[in-house]
Amino acid sequence: MVMVYLALALCGVALLGWGLPAAHRLRSPLDVAAAAAVLLGVVLALLGALLSVAPNFFQG
């Protein structure tokens, strides 16, 4: 299961790597989608890193 969490973190980093330059490069309607991808990438990277270190974090 840790491999799934690491893949989640890797997908988040990939979204960050694509979204940061794309948010500045794309035109007005599409830069909002790239900025949302950056936000999603941050959430996925942090969640994947947290769950790979502490897999039972959300279980009471």
PDB file of N, CA, C and O in Angstrom, chain B, residues numbered from 101:
ATOM      1  N   MET B 101       0.824  -1.188   0.000  1.00  0.00           N
ATOM      2  CA  MET B 101       0.000   0.000   0.000  1.00  0.00           C
ATOM      3  C   MET B 101       0.870   1.256   0.000  1.00  0.00           C
ATOM      4  O   MET B 101       0.457   2.313  -0.476  1.00  0.00           O
ATOM      5  N   VAL B 102       2.063   1.123   0.533  1.00  0.00           N
ATOM      6  CA  VAL B 102       2.966   2.271   0.559  1.00  0.00           C
ATOM      7  C   VAL B 102       3.346   2.684  -0.860  1.00  0.00           C
ATOM      8  O   VAL B 102       3.558   3.867  -1.126  1.00  0.00           O
ATOM      9  N   MET B 103       3.432   1.724  -1.766  1.00  0.00           N
ATOM     10  CA  MET B 103       3.752   2.052  -3.162  1.00  0.00           C
ATOM     11  C   MET B 103       2.648   2.897  -3.793  1.00  0.00           C
ATOM     12  O   MET B 103       2.930   3.770  -4.614  1.00  0.00           O
ATOM     13  N   VAL B 104       1.405   2.648  -3.419  1.00  0.00           N
ATOM     14  CA  VAL B 104       0.287   3.452  -3.928  1.00  0.00           C
ATOM     15  C   VAL B 104       0.405   4.879  -3.410  1.00  0.00           C
ATOM     16  O   VAL B 104       0.164   5.833  -4.150  1.00  0.00           O
ATOM     17  N   TYR B 105       0.772   5.024  -2.154  1.00  0.00           N
ATOM     18  CA  TYR B 105       0.924   6.358  -1.575  1.00  0.00           C
ATOM     19  C   TYR B 105       2.102   7.107  -2.193  1.00  0.00           C
ATOM     20  O   TYR B 105       2.035   8.318  -2.400  1.00  0.00           O
ATOM     21  N   LEU B 106       3.172   6.385  -2.483  1.00  0.00           N
ATOM     22  CA  LEU B 106       4.305   7.021  -3.154  1.00  0.00           C
ATOM     23  C   LEU B 106       3.949   7.418  -4.582  1.00  0.00           C
ATOM     24  O   LEU B 106       4.404   8.451  -5.071  1.00  0.00           O
ATOM     25  N   ALA B 107       3.138   6.603  -5.252  1.00  0.00           N
ATOM     26  CA  ALA B 107       2.662   6.959  -6.588  1.00  0.00           C
ATOM     27  C   ALA B 107       1.761   8.185  -6.531  1.00  0.00           C
ATOM     28  O   ALA B 107       1.787   9.021  -7.434  1.00  0.00           O
ATOM     29  N   LEU B 108       0.968   8.295  -5.477  1.00  0.00           N
ATOM     30  CA  LEU B 108       0.122   9.471  -5.282  1.00  0.00           C
ATOM     31  C   LEU B 108       0.980  10.721  -5.112  1.00  0.00           C
ATOM     32  O   LEU B 108       0.680  11.764  -5.693  1.00  0.00           O
ATOM     33  N   ALA B 109       2.034  10.622  -4.325  1.00  0.00           N
ATOM     34  CA  ALA B 109       2.937  11.752  -4.140  1.00  0.00           C
ATOM     35  C   ALA B 109       3.664  12.092  -5.433  1.00  0.00           C
ATOM     36  O   ALA B 109       3.880  13.266  -5.733  1.00  0.00           O
ATOM     37  N   LEU B 110       4.038  11.085  -6.191  1.00  0.00           N
ATOM     38  CA  LEU B 110       4.718  11.316  -7.464  1.00  0.00           C
ATOM     39  C   LEU B 110       3.792  11.995  -8.476  1.00  0.00           C
ATOM     40  O   LEU B 110       4.228  12.866  -9.228  1.00  0.00           O
ATOM     41  N   CYS B 111       2.536  11.603  -8.495  1.00  0.00           N
ATOM     42  CA  CYS B 111       1.563  12.279  -9.371  1.00  0.00           C
ATOM     43  C   CYS B 111       1.379  13.733  -8.960  1.00  0.00           C
ATOM     44  O   CYS B 111       1.217  14.606  -9.813  1.00  0.00           O
ATOM     45  N   GLY B 112       1.402  13.994  -7.675  1.00  0.00           N
ATOM     46  CA  GLY B 112       1.307  15.367  -7.206  1.00  0.00           C
ATOM     47  C   GLY B 112       2.494  16.208  -7.628  1.00  0.00           C
ATOM     48  O   GLY B 112       2.335  17.364  -8.020  1.00  0.00           O
ATOM     49  N   VAL B 113       3.675  15.637  -7.550  1.00  0.00           N
ATOM     50  CA  VAL B 113       4.877  16.355  -7.983  1.00  0.00           C
ATOM     51  C   VAL B 113       4.851  16.578  -9.493  1.00  0.00           C
ATOM     52  O   VAL B 113       5.289  17.621  -9.978  1.00  0.00           O
ATOM     53  N   ALA B 114       4.337  15.595 -10.235  1.00  0.00           N
ATOM     54  CA  ALA B 114       4.221  15.754 -11.690  1.00  0.00           C
ATOM     55  C   ALA B 114       3.239  16.868 -12.042  1.00  0.00           C
ATOM     56  O   ALA B 114       3.484  17.640 -12.969  1.00  0.00           O
ATOM     57  N   LEU B 115       2.140  16.954 -11.317  1.00  0.00           N
ATOM     58  CA  LEU B 115       1.195  18.050 -11.550  1.00  0.00           C
ATOM     59  C   LEU B 115       1.821  19.400 -11.226  1.00  0.00           C
ATOM     60  O   LEU B 115       1.577  20.389 -11.917  1.00  0.00           O
ATOM     61  N   LEU B 116       2.619  19.434 -10.186  1.00  0.00           N
ATOM     62  CA  LEU B 116       3.328  20.673  -9.857  1.00  0.00           C
ATOM     63  C   LEU B 116       4.310  21.052 -10.952  1.00  0.00           C
ATOM     64  O   LEU B 116       4.410  22.216 -11.340  1.00  0.00           O
ATOM     65  N   GLY B 117       5.025  20.063 -11.441  1.00  0.00           N
ATOM     66  CA  GLY B 117       6.010  20.318 -12.492  1.00  0.00           C
ATOM     67  C   GLY B 117       5.387  20.791 -13.787  1.00  0.00           C
ATOM     68  O   GLY B 117       5.994  21.578 -14.513  1.00  0.00           O
ATOM     69  N   TRP B 118       4.181  20.326 -14.093  1.00  0.00           N
ATOM     70  CA  TRP B 118       3.503  20.785 -15.299  1.00  0.00           C
ATOM     71  C   TRP B 118       2.774  22.102 -15.053  1.00  0.00           C
ATOM     72  O   TRP B 118       2.799  22.995 -15.900  1.00  0.00           O
ATOM     73  N   GLY B 119       2.134  22.222 -13.909  1.00  0.00           N
ATOM     74  CA  GLY B 119       1.229  23.339 -13.678  1.00  0.00           C
ATOM     75  C   GLY B 119       1.896  24.673 -13.428  1.00  0.00           C
ATOM     76  O   GLY B 119       1.372  25.707 -13.843  1.00  0.00           O
ATOM     77  N   LEU B 120       3.029  24.679 -12.766  1.00  0.00           N
ATOM     78  CA  LEU B 120       3.676  25.962 -12.474  1.00  0.00           C
ATOM     79  C   LEU B 120       4.109  26.703 -13.734  1.00  0.00           C
ATOM     80  O   LEU B 120       3.791  27.885 -13.862  1.00  0.00           O
ATOM     81  N   PRO B 121       4.810  26.078 -14.662  1.00  0.00           N
ATOM     82  CA  PRO B 121       5.136  26.816 -15.892  1.00  0.00           C
ATOM     83  C   PRO B 121       3.910  27.066 -16.763  1.00  0.00           C
ATOM     84  O   PRO B 121       3.818  28.100 -17.424  1.00  0.00           O
ATOM     85  N   ALA B 122       2.971  26.125 -16.767  1.00  0.00           N
ATOM     86  CA  ALA B 122       1.793  26.276 -17.625  1.00  0.00           C
ATOM     87  C   ALA B 122       0.892  27.403 -17.154  1.00  0.00           C
ATOM     88  O   ALA B 122       0.224  28.037 -17.970  1.00  0.00           O
ATOM     89  N   ALA B 123       0.860  27.665 -15.858  1.00  0.00           N
ATOM     90  CA  ALA B 123       0.018  28.746 -15.346  1.00  0.00           C
ATOM     91  C   ALA B 123       0.512  30.104 -15.828  1.00  0.00           C
ATOM     92  O   ALA B 123      -0.275  31.046 -15.926  1.00  0.00           O
ATOM     93  N   HIS B 124       1.776  30.219 -16.123  1.00  0.00           N
ATOM     94  CA  HIS B 124       2.322  31.481 -16.619  1.00  0.00           C
ATOM     95  C   HIS B 124       2.383  31.528 -18.135  1.00  0.00           C
ATOM     96  O   HIS B 124       2.442  32.611 -18.717  1.00  0.00           O
ATOM     97  N   ARG B 125       2.369  30.374 -18.780  1.00  0.00           N
ATOM     98  CA  ARG B 125       2.535  30.312 -20.220  1.00  0.00           C
ATOM     99  C   ARG B 125       1.210  30.354 -20.969  1.00  0.00           C
ATOM    100  O   ARG B 125       1.136  30.936 -22.051  1.00  0.00           O
ATOM    101  N   LEU B 126       0.175  29.755 -20.421  1.00  0.00           N
ATOM    102  CA  LEU B 126      -1.096  29.633 -21.129  1.00  0.00           C
ATOM    103  C   LEU B 126      -1.900  30.930 -21.084  1.00  0.00           C
ATOM    104  O   LEU B 126      -1.663  31.804 -20.250  1.00  0.00           O
ATOM    105  N   ARG B 127      -2.857  31.028 -22.006  1.00  0.00           N
ATOM    106  CA  ARG B 127      -3.722  32.212 -22.049  1.00  0.00           C
ATOM    107  C   ARG B 127      -4.759  32.160 -20.939  1.00  0.00           C
ATOM    108  O   ARG B 127      -4.838  31.199 -20.174  1.00  0.00           O
ATOM    109  N   SER B 128      -5.541  33.210 -20.875  1.00  0.00           N
ATOM    110  CA  SER B 128      -6.407  33.486 -19.739  1.00  0.00           C
ATOM    111  C   SER B 128      -7.361  32.362 -19.317  1.00  0.00           C
ATOM    112  O   SER B 128      -7.345  32.025 -18.134  1.00  0.00           O
ATOM    113  N   PRO B 129      -8.164  31.770 -20.147  1.00  0.00           N
ATOM    114  CA  PRO B 129      -9.054  30.752 -19.569  1.00  0.00           C
ATOM    115  C   PRO B 129      -8.327  29.478 -19.153  1.00  0.00           C
ATOM    116  O   PRO B 129      -8.764  28.787 -18.233  1.00  0.00           O
ATOM    117  N   LEU B 130      -7.232  29.166 -19.816  1.00  0.00           N
ATOM    118  CA  LEU B 130      -6.544  27.908 -19.517  1.00  0.00           C
ATOM    119  C   LEU B 130      -5.577  28.016 -18.345  1.00  0.00           C
ATOM    120  O   LEU B 130      -5.223  27.003 -17.741  1.00  0.00           O
ATOM    121  N   ASP B 131      -5.145  29.227 -18.017  1.00  0.00           N
ATOM    122  CA  ASP B 131      -4.219  29.354 -16.893  1.00  0.00           C
ATOM    123  C   ASP B 131      -4.905  29.071 -15.559  1.00  0.00           C
ATOM    124  O   ASP B 131      -4.247  28.709 -14.583  1.00  0.00           O
ATOM    125  N   VAL B 132      -6.214  29.235 -15.519  1.00  0.00           N
ATOM    126  CA  VAL B 132      -6.953  28.908 -14.300  1.00  0.00           C
ATOM    127  C   VAL B 132      -6.934  27.396 -14.064  1.00  0.00           C
ATOM    128  O   VAL B 132      -6.791  26.943 -12.929  1.00  0.00           O
ATOM    129  N   ALA B 133      -7.076  26.626 -15.131  1.00  0.00           N
ATOM    130  CA  ALA B 133      -7.010  25.165 -14.999  1.00  0.00           C
ATOM    131  C   ALA B 133      -5.614  24.720 -14.564  1.00  0.00           C
ATOM    132  O   ALA B 133      -5.480  23.791 -13.768  1.00  0.00           O
ATOM    133  N   ALA B 134      -4.586  25.370 -15.077  1.00  0.00           N
ATOM    134  CA  ALA B 134      -3.223  25.024 -14.674  1.00  0.00           C
ATOM    135  C   ALA B 134      -2.981  25.386 -13.211  1.00  0.00           C
ATOM    136  O   ALA B 134      -2.309  24.647 -12.493  1.00  0.00           O
ATOM    137  N   ALA B 135      -3.523  26.512 -12.770  1.00  0.00           N
ATOM    138  CA  ALA B 135      -3.377  26.891 -11.366  1.00  0.00           C
ATOM    139  C   ALA B 135      -4.137  25.925 -10.458  1.00  0.00           C
ATOM    140  O   ALA B 135      -3.675  25.608  -9.362  1.00  0.00           O
ATOM    141  N   ALA B 136      -5.293  25.462 -10.910  1.00  0.00           N
ATOM    142  CA  ALA B 136      -6.030  24.458 -10.136  1.00  0.00           C
ATOM    143  C   ALA B 136      -5.263  23.139 -10.096  1.00  0.00           C
ATOM    144  O   ALA B 136      -5.304  22.427  -9.092  1.00  0.00           O
ATOM    145  N   ALA B 137      -4.567  22.811 -11.178  1.00  0.00           N
ATOM    146  CA  ALA B 137      -3.746  21.600 -11.196  1.00  0.00           C
ATOM    147  C   ALA B 137      -2.585  21.718 -10.213  1.00  0.00           C
ATOM    148  O   ALA B 137      -2.198  20.731  -9.588  1.00  0.00           O
ATOM    149  N   VAL B 138      -2.034  22.909 -10.074  1.00  0.00           N
ATOM    150  CA  VAL B 138      -0.964  23.123  -9.093  1.00  0.00           C
ATOM    151  C   VAL B 138      -1.499  22.912  -7.680  1.00  0.00           C
ATOM    152  O   VAL B 138      -0.845  22.275  -6.854  1.00  0.00           O
ATOM    153  N   LEU B 139      -2.677  23.440  -7.406  1.00  0.00           N
ATOM    154  CA  LEU B 139      -3.274  23.255  -6.085  1.00  0.00           C
ATOM    155  C   LEU B 139      -3.553  21.775  -5.817  1.00  0.00           C
ATOM    156  O   LEU B 139      -3.282  21.276  -4.725  1.00  0.00           O
ATOM    157  N   LEU B 140      -4.085  21.090  -6.800  1.00  0.00           N
ATOM    158  CA  LEU B 140      -4.328  19.658  -6.657  1.00  0.00           C
ATOM    159  C   LEU B 140      -3.013  18.900  -6.487  1.00  0.00           C
ATOM    160  O   LEU B 140      -2.951  17.928  -5.734  1.00  0.00           O
ATOM    161  N   GLY B 141      -1.972  19.336  -7.178  1.00  0.00           N
ATOM    162  CA  GLY B 141      -0.668  18.701  -7.045  1.00  0.00           C
ATOM    163  C   GLY B 141      -0.085  18.853  -5.651  1.00  0.00           C
ATOM    164  O   GLY B 141       0.519  17.923  -5.117  1.00  0.00           O
ATOM    165  N   VAL B 142      -0.265  20.015  -5.069  1.00  0.00           N
ATOM    166  CA  VAL B 142       0.221  20.232  -3.696  1.00  0.00           C
ATOM    167  C   VAL B 142      -0.520  19.316  -2.728  1.00  0.00           C
ATOM    168  O   VAL B 142       0.089  18.694  -1.857  1.00  0.00           O
ATOM    169  N   VAL B 143      -1.835  19.239  -2.888  1.00  0.00           N
ATOM    170  CA  VAL B 143      -2.634  18.394  -2.000  1.00  0.00           C
ATOM    171  C   VAL B 143      -2.248  16.924  -2.161  1.00  0.00           C
ATOM    172  O   VAL B 143      -2.081  16.215  -1.168  1.00  0.00           O
ATOM    173  N   LEU B 144      -2.107  16.467  -3.397  1.00  0.00           N
ATOM    174  CA  LEU B 144      -1.748  15.067  -3.629  1.00  0.00           C
ATOM    175  C   LEU B 144      -0.346  14.746  -3.122  1.00  0.00           C
ATOM    176  O   LEU B 144      -0.123  13.683  -2.543  1.00  0.00           O
ATOM    177  N   ALA B 145       0.594  15.655  -3.335  1.00  0.00           N
ATOM    178  CA  ALA B 145       1.962  15.409  -2.876  1.00  0.00           C
ATOM    179  C   ALA B 145       2.030  15.352  -1.350  1.00  0.00           C
ATOM    180  O   ALA B 145       2.696  14.482  -0.790  1.00  0.00           O
ATOM    181  N   LEU B 146       1.353  16.263  -0.689  1.00  0.00           N
ATOM    182  CA  LEU B 146       1.369  16.250   0.772  1.00  0.00           C
ATOM    183  C   LEU B 146       0.638  15.042   1.333  1.00  0.00           C
ATOM    184  O   LEU B 146       1.096  14.425   2.295  1.00  0.00           O
ATOM    185  N   LEU B 147      -0.499  14.701   0.734  1.00  0.00           N
ATOM    186  CA  LEU B 147      -1.252  13.547   1.207  1.00  0.00           C
ATOM    187  C   LEU B 147      -0.487  12.252   0.965  1.00  0.00           C
ATOM    188  O   LEU B 147      -0.470  11.371   1.824  1.00  0.00           O
ATOM    189  N   GLY B 148       0.137  12.134  -0.180  1.00  0.00           N
ATOM    190  CA  GLY B 148       0.924  10.937  -0.461  1.00  0.00           C
ATOM    191  C   GLY B 148       2.126  10.811   0.450  1.00  0.00           C
ATOM    192  O   GLY B 148       2.452   9.713   0.901  1.00  0.00           O
ATOM    193  N   ALA B 149       2.789  11.925   0.727  1.00  0.00           N
ATOM    194  CA  ALA B 149       3.940  11.884   1.636  1.00  0.00           C
ATOM    195  C   ALA B 149       3.503  11.544   3.057  1.00  0.00           C
ATOM    196  O   ALA B 149       4.172  10.777   3.750  1.00  0.00           O
ATOM    197  N   LEU B 150       2.386  12.112   3.489  1.00  0.00           N
ATOM    198  CA  LEU B 150       1.888  11.831   4.833  1.00  0.00           C
ATOM    199  C   LEU B 150       1.499  10.365   4.976  1.00  0.00           C
ATOM    200  O   LEU B 150       1.849   9.717   5.962  1.00  0.00           O
ATOM    201  N   LEU B 151       0.776   9.850   3.994  1.00  0.00           N
ATOM    202  CA  LEU B 151       0.313   8.469   4.103  1.00  0.00           C
ATOM    203  C   LEU B 151       1.429   7.456   3.889  1.00  0.00           C
ATOM    204  O   LEU B 151       1.333   6.330   4.376  1.00  0.00           O
ATOM    205  N   SER B 152       2.474   7.827   3.179  1.00  0.00           N
ATOM    206  CA  SER B 152       3.587   6.887   3.042  1.00  0.00           C
ATOM    207  C   SER B 152       4.420   6.815   4.318  1.00  0.00           C
ATOM    208  O   SER B 152       5.041   5.787   4.591  1.00  0.00           O
ATOM    209  N   VAL B 153       4.441   7.877   5.093  1.00  0.00           N
ATOM    210  CA  VAL B 153       5.188   7.874   6.355  1.00  0.00           C
ATOM    211  C   VAL B 153       4.344   7.297   7.492  1.00  0.00           C
ATOM    212  O   VAL B 153       4.834   6.505   8.296  1.00  0.00           O
ATOM    213  N   ALA B 154       3.070   7.699   7.551  1.00  0.00           N
ATOM    214  CA  ALA B 154       2.166   7.224   8.599  1.00  0.00           C
ATOM    215  C   ALA B 154       0.907   6.660   7.943  1.00  0.00           C
ATOM    216  O   ALA B 154      -0.080   7.382   7.804  1.00  0.00           O
ATOM    217  N   PRO B 155       0.917   5.386   7.536  1.00  0.00           N
ATOM    218  CA  PRO B 155      -0.205   4.834   6.771  1.00  0.00           C
ATOM    219  C   PRO B 155      -1.536   4.815   7.520  1.00  0.00           C
ATOM    220  O   PRO B 155      -2.591   4.849   6.886  1.00  0.00           O
ATOM    221  N   ASN B 156      -1.513   4.764   8.817  1.00  0.00           N
ATOM    222  CA  ASN B 156      -2.749   4.707   9.602  1.00  0.00           C
ATOM    223  C   ASN B 156      -3.128   6.064  10.177  1.00  0.00           C
ATOM    224  O   ASN B 156      -3.757   6.134  11.232  1.00  0.00           O
ATOM    225  N   PHE B 157      -2.757   7.128   9.504  1.00  0.00           N
ATOM    226  CA  PHE B 157      -2.967   8.466  10.050  1.00  0.00           C
ATOM    227  C   PHE B 157      -4.448   8.793  10.199  1.00  0.00           C
ATOM    228  O   PHE B 157      -4.845   9.391  11.199  1.00  0.00           O
ATOM    229  N   PHE B 158      -5.269   8.415   9.228  1.00  0.00           N
ATOM    230  CA  PHE B 158      -6.679   8.785   9.253  1.00  0.00           C
ATOM    231  C   PHE B 158      -7.559   7.739   9.927  1.00  0.00           C
ATOM    232  O   PHE B 158      -8.780   7.895   9.968  1.00  0.00           O
ATOM    233  N   GLN B 159      -6.970   6.701  10.443  1.00  0.00           N
ATOM    234  CA  GLN B 159      -7.737   5.692  11.173  1.00  0.00           C
ATOM    235  C   GLN B 159      -7.616   5.981  12.660  1.00  0.00           C
ATOM    236  O   GLN B 159      -6.517   5.978  13.213  1.00  0.00           O
ATOM    237  N   GLY B 160      -8.731   6.226  13.294  1.00  0.00           N
ATOM    238  CA  GLY B 160      -8.817   6.623  14.681  1.00  0.00           C
ATOM    239  C   GLY B 160      -7.924   5.936  15.601  1.00  0.00           C
ATOM    240  O   GLY B 160      -7.937   6.217  16.800  1.00  0.00           O
TER     241      GLY B 160
END
